[in-house]
Amino acid sequence: MNKRILSMMLALLAIAGAVSSCGDAGTGETRQTNVVDNTAAVTDAEEAVEDNGRSGVKDNLPDDLDLGGQTVRFMVRAGDLDTSSEFIAEATNGEVVNDAVFARNQAVEERLNVKIEFNPLNVNRHGGFSGDIRKSVMAGSDDFELVANGLYDTVPLSMEGLFLDLLTLDYLDFEQPWWNQTFFEMTEFNGHNYLALGELSQTMISGTFSMFFNKTMFKEFYPDDPTLYETVKAGEWTLEKLISYCTPLYRDLNGNGQADEFDQYGHFFTNTKTLAADSFTGGANISLILKNTDGTYSFGGINDRAAKFYELMNTLLFENNNTCRTADNNETVFNTMLNGQTMFATWMLTGVNYLRDMEDDYGIIPMPKLDEAQDSYTSYCHDGSSTFGIPSTENNPNTAAALLEAMAAETYRVVTPAYFETALKGKYSRDSETSQMLDIIVEGVYLDVGYIFGNSAGHPIDRMRTVFSSSTQCEKAISTMTKGEKTYLKKMNDILEKFDALE
């Protein structure tokens, strides 16, 4: 990022205290913001921009690129805090991420001589607006130049010819670090690619699955053990290690002689189908559908590695009172941790918003590996993360492509540092080592083919969620997963045929 943009961003932060917070566009609700001290905001922003190693990373857009004052219409979601904070900032308000988004949007408009018109829909991170996209494109309308919609809701549209092949357009450079390379590889068919995912999708980062732990409880019960941060850095944070910490923690707090929701446990996991299943599957690096080098696919849910995974998860979830299981989910997933009843729980990074009032200290670490032989810590990001496409009815696709690349690059340089380095690390994490853990977590983001294509591929992750919904299901995991194999592979062949037909 050049000095002019940095100066503008810091100047915006400096005047933020004089501006009140604004409502969420398109929702009709008031956004709740935590206004911070201006001096601290400027200092934090300056450190994030200068020290994160990103500010000097340049894009390949021409220096003299001028879009002639055109207006680019961008359809986005804004139905909750996660989605509304990705793109829309009507003014500065002293909240670091909001002000970084505002600075990014202004910098891109000034640089390209373009006007960005965000059209927000009241849709949250768990939803999408594929119906609106399909209706517009099928009608031959030219209603918008860009869309940012939930991954699982958008990917099926790419098989219907509703988006342009991004590889045929000028300006987009998918080798740049602001684009997710794994997603690009998994969604490429016959040399064509119709969608993109990257750091412009703030929901990709906030949607990365992680493990949260009660730091106070850990110190109380394991005062002589290495910290969990040390265990992670040593490569020893595994499912077996997690189980070993959970087993001794059970206490019958209400003295009724039964393990119930009022007792103390090591771990929390929802007692129905839950996204927590996604988090452990990604952490153990279990590939549901494997994309082979010859372009074919195979099913990875029933091999030896998967069998070991199911065995360990059965122990964690259903043996020795390791895990408290209630119907709590989504925003209530941390109830037992907040009450000091459990040491571990897992959710997306956005879960920090539910722990602001936690009295005990907490920490954030990667999801445990299957075993120490696993090369690195890995994680899924939520399949509701925003994914980008340019509709096939677009009359000026290279204009849309230029804006998309510029916004992605500026997000990498400005917004991600503000969110990750300043807001997430500084405001919510309670120790410096958590910052190192967050780096490891985000670096390990990957996406499985079966996860990306979701319902179009038979939704194998949903079957995995079923496996972990009860002890009976978990004990017969291999047979349950085997029943889906033919369906998944047939549907992947159907997907290939649909992409072939687009040619």
Secondary structure, 3 states (H helix, E strand, C coil): CCHHHHHHHHHHHHCHHHCCCCCCCCCCCCCCCCCCCHHHHHHHHHHHHHHCCCCCCCCCCCCCCCCCCCEEEEEEECCCHHHHHHHCCCCCCCCHHHHHHHHHHHHHHHHHCCEEEEEEECCCCCCCCHHHHHHHHHCCCCCCCEEEEEHHHHHHHHCCCCECCHHHCCCCCCCCCCECHHHHHHCCECCECCCECECCCHHHHHCEEEEEEEHHHHHHHCCCCCCHHHHHHCCCCEHHHHHHHHHHHCECCCCCCCCCCCCECCEECCCCCCCHHHHHHHHCCCCCEEECCCCCEEECCCCHHHHHHHHHHHHHHHCCCCEECCCCCHHHCCHHHHCCCCCEEEEEHHHHHHCCCCCCCEEEECCCECCCCCCCCCECECCCCEEEECECCCCCHHHHHHHHHHHHHHHHHHHHHHHHHHHHHHHHCCCHHHHHHHHHHHHCECCCHHHHCHHHHCCHHHHHHHHCCCHHHHHCHHHHHHHHHHHHHHHHHHHHHHHHHHC
